[in-house]
């Protein structure tokens, strides 16, 4: 009995030391949550549920809405009965504090526009969308992340098609013809 007390004390000190050194936060990256508190499917501009690898989503998290940072990995969507929902995962961020309420936003885009949300936005062609700012209590070393609170469905903006080479060539020919005609008069 006398030997067990020092061993238990040493074990508790080791656990406390390990948890202070291994500081991280974990986030449940999902727009379905537990199915009760969060069900926020994502739609394209025509109202169809996003499905498969043709669309991507990325999680942005921060202490407030002005400090949101993109987290990896970028995820694709389920198909079939669960279309509109992201393939769920837990994202671990080293150096962040767990069990704090973080601001949480999902950003989605048409995969043909790039591999990240920033790439898609830089195209300037639409096909992107952002959720409202929701909240999530991050998990930590011994705590799983809590479900997201307040996330709502959203739609992508309409995708503006890129003009084809022939359309641009035709427009150039018409502009050249018009300029030549004006210079003759």
C-alpha positions as CSV (number, residue, x, y, z in Angstrom):
1,X,0.0,0.0,0.0
2,X,2.8,2.4,0.9
3,X,4.5,1.7,-2.5
4,X,1.3,2.4,-4.5
5,X,0.8,6.0,-3.3
6,X,4.2,7.2,-4.6
7,X,3.7,5.4,-7.9
8,X,0.3,6.9,-8.4
9,X,1.7,10.4,-7.5
10,X,4.5,9.9,-10.1
11,X,2.0,8.8,-12.7
12,X,-0.2,11.9,-12.1
13,X,2.8,14.2,-12.4
14,X,3.9,12.5,-15.6
15,X,0.4,12.9,-17.0
16,X,0.2,16.6,-16.0
17,X,3.7,17.3,-17.5
18,X,2.8,15.5,-20.8
19,X,-0.5,17.4,-21.2
20,X,1.2,20.8,-20.7
21,X,3.9,20.0,-23.2
22,X,1.5,18.5,-25.8
23,X,-0.8,21.5,-26.2
24,X,-3.1,21.2,-29.2
25,X,-6.7,21.8,-30.2
26,X,-8.8,19.4,-32.3
27,X,-11.8,20.4,-34.4
28,X,-14.6,18.3,-35.8
29,X,-14.7,19.2,-39.5
30,X,-18.2,18.4,-40.5
31,X,-21.4,20.1,-41.6
32,X,-23.6,17.3,-40.3
33,X,-22.4,17.2,-36.7
34,X,-24.1,14.6,-34.7
35,X,-27.2,14.8,-36.9
36,X,-29.2,16.5,-34.3
37,X,-27.5,19.8,-33.5
38,X,-26.0,20.6,-36.9
39,X,-27.4,19.6,-40.3
40,X,-26.2,22.2,-42.8
41,X,-26.0,20.7,-46.3
42,X,-24.2,22.8,-49.0
43,X,-25.7,23.6,-52.4
44,X,-24.5,24.8,-55.8
45,X,-26.0,27.9,-57.4
46,X,-28.9,26.0,-58.9
47,X,-30.0,24.4,-55.6
48,X,-28.4,21.0,-56.1
49,X,-26.5,19.3,-53.2
50,X,-22.7,19.3,-53.7
51,X,-21.5,15.8,-54.3
52,X,-18.3,13.9,-54.9
53,X,-14.9,15.3,-55.8
54,X,-16.2,18.0,-58.2
55,X,-16.5,20.2,-55.1
56,X,-14.2,20.8,-52.2
57,X,-14.5,22.4,-48.8
58,X,-12.0,23.8,-46.3
59,X,-12.4,24.6,-42.6
60,X,-11.4,28.1,-41.3
61,X,-11.0,28.6,-37.6
62,X,-9.9,31.4,-35.3
63,X,-10.5,33.1,-31.9
64,X,-12.7,35.7,-33.6
65,X,-14.0,36.2,-37.2
66,X,-11.1,38.5,-38.0
67,X,-8.5,35.8,-37.2
68,X,-9.9,32.9,-39.2
69,X,-7.1,30.6,-40.7
70,X,-7.5,27.8,-43.2
71,X,-6.8,24.4,-41.8
72,X,-5.9,21.3,-43.8
73,X,-7.0,18.9,-45.2
74,X,-9.3,20.1,-47.9
75,X,-12.3,17.7,-48.1
76,X,-14.6,16.5,-50.8
77,X,-18.3,15.6,-50.4
78,X,-20.4,12.4,-50.0
79,X,-22.5,11.2,-52.9
80,X,-25.9,9.7,-53.0
81,X,-28.1,10.0,-49.9
82,X,-25.5,12.0,-48.0
83,X,-24.8,14.5,-50.8
84,X,-24.3,18.0,-49.6
85,X,-22.3,16.8,-46.6
86,X,-18.5,16.9,-46.2
87,X,-16.6,13.7,-45.6
88,X,-16.1,14.2,-41.8
89,X,-12.7,14.3,-40.1
90,X,-11.0,15.6,-36.9
91,X,-8.3,18.2,-37.5
92,X,-5.6,18.6,-34.9
93,X,-3.7,21.9,-34.7
94,X,-0.5,21.8,-32.6
95,X,0.2,24.9,-30.4
96,X,-3.4,25.9,-30.1
97,X,-5.3,25.6,-26.8
98,X,-8.0,23.0,-26.5
99,X,-11.3,23.5,-24.7
100,X,-11.7,27.1,-25.9
101,X,-14.6,28.3,-28.0
102,X,-13.4,29.0,-31.5
103,X,-15.1,30.7,-34.4
104,X,-15.7,28.2,-37.2
105,X,-16.5,28.7,-40.9
106,X,-16.7,26.3,-43.8
107,X,-15.8,27.5,-47.3
108,X,-16.6,25.5,-50.4
109,X,-15.9,25.8,-54.1
110,X,-16.0,24.2,-57.5
111,X,-12.9,22.0,-57.7
112,X,-12.2,23.0,-61.3
113,X,-11.2,26.5,-59.9
114,X,-8.3,25.3,-57.8
115,X,-7.1,23.1,-55.0
116,X,-7.7,25.7,-52.2
117,X,-10.4,28.3,-51.5
118,X,-7.9,31.1,-52.0
119,X,-7.1,29.7,-55.5
120,X,-10.8,29.5,-56.4
121,X,-11.5,33.1,-55.2
122,X,-8.4,34.4,-57.2
123,X,-10.0,33.1,-60.4
124,X,-12.8,35.7,-60.0
125,X,-15.3,33.5,-61.7
126,X,-17.7,32.7,-58.9
127,X,-18.4,29.1,-57.9
128,X,-17.4,29.8,-54.3
129,X,-19.4,30.1,-51.0
130,X,-18.9,30.6,-47.3
131,X,-21.0,29.5,-44.3
132,X,-22.0,31.8,-41.5
133,X,-19.6,32.1,-38.6
134,X,-20.5,29.3,-36.1
135,X,-18.8,28.2,-32.8
136,X,-17.1,25.1,-31.7
137,X,-15.5,24.2,-28.4
138,X,-12.2,22.6,-29.5
139,X,-11.1,19.3,-28.1
140,X,-7.7,18.8,-26.4
141,X,-5.4,16.0,-25.3
142,X,-8.1,14.1,-23.4
143,X,-11.3,15.8,-24.8
144,X,-13.0,15.2,-28.1
145,X,-14.2,18.3,-30.0
146,X,-17.8,19.3,-29.4
147,X,-20.3,19.5,-32.2
148,X,-20.5,22.8,-34.1
149,X,-23.2,25.2,-32.8
150,X,-25.1,27.5,-35.2
151,X,-23.8,26.4,-38.6
152,X,-26.3,27.0,-41.4
153,X,-26.6,25.8,-45.0
154,X,-25.3,27.9,-47.8
155,X,-25.0,27.9,-51.6
156,X,-22.1,28.6,-54.0
157,X,-22.3,31.7,-56.2
158,X,-23.0,31.0,-59.9
159,X,-19.9,29.9,-61.9
160,X,-19.2,32.2,-64.8
161,X,-17.9,30.1,-67.7
162,X,-14.5,30.9,-69.1
163,X,-14.7,32.2,-72.7
164,X,-13.5,29.7,-75.2
165,X,-10.5,30.5,-77.5
166,X,-12.8,30.6,-80.6
167,X,-15.2,33.0,-78.9
168,X,-12.3,35.3,-78.1
169,X,-10.9,35.0,-81.6
170,X,-14.3,35.8,-83.1
171,X,-14.7,38.8,-80.9
172,X,-11.2,40.0,-81.9
173,X,-12.1,39.6,-85.6
174,X,-15.3,41.6,-85.2
175,X,-13.4,44.4,-83.3
176,X,-10.7,44.5,-86.0
177,X,-13.4,44.7,-88.7
178,X,-15.2,47.5,-86.9
179,X,-12.0,49.4,-86.4
180,X,-11.0,49.1,-90.1
181,X,-14.5,50.2,-91.1
182,X,-14.4,53.3,-88.9
183,X,-11.0,54.3,-90.1
184,X,-12.2,54.2,-93.8
185,X,-15.0,56.7,-93.1
